[in-house]
Amino acid sequence: MPVLKKLDNEFLIYEETELSLLVAVRKSDQSKIKKYWKSKDKANEEQMIAGFPFIQTEEQDSLKIDFDTEKEYEILNLKKFD
């Protein structure tokens, strides 16, 4: 029987607190978020990050990532969604 490995997701989910919506951010961009929060002078760091919003689907009554709409979000308003 083969061993199943846990695969890392390509996207991480954050909550945009000002807009009250969920956003999928590329895992490769997480370093920008960490760098922003570790920086003492946040004015010198990149403050926006690209992400994909979640939308409600009517047919399955669930959320899905809208890959057609990539928007810029302010890192200050992003909170990791567990």
ZINORRA-V473206 format. One record per helix or strand of 3 or more residues. SS is the DSSP state (alpha for helix, beta for strand). FROM is the first residue (numbers start at 1). TO is the last residue. If there is no record, write none. Layout:
((SS;FROM;TO) (SS;FROM;TO))
This chain:
((beta;11;16) (beta;21;26) (alpha;27;38) (alpha;42;44) (beta;48;57) (beta;62;74) (alpha;75;77) (beta;78;80))
